[in-house]
């Protein structure tokens, strides 16, 4: 599997407050970004995989809504996470 428990711990440790911080918006956004990049690479090879395409669109929407939430709550946290992950906007 592409996303092991160790990889999740690494993502949560880097973007969250600790390795067990799975609920913060920043750690969830980082996890969604990792999954989005993986699904994007999969779709480049498998152009007719429509169920994966739908899952990718849903993940992008979830990440967008979390980013909007962080932007409304604290603009500095939003700018930091966008810059750290290299997201546009």
Secondary structure, DSSP 8 states (H G I E B T S, - for coil): --S-HHHHHHHHHHHSSSTT--SSHHHHHHHHHHHHHHHHHHHHH-TT-HHHHHHHHHHHHHHHHHHHHHHHH-HHHHHHHHHHHT---
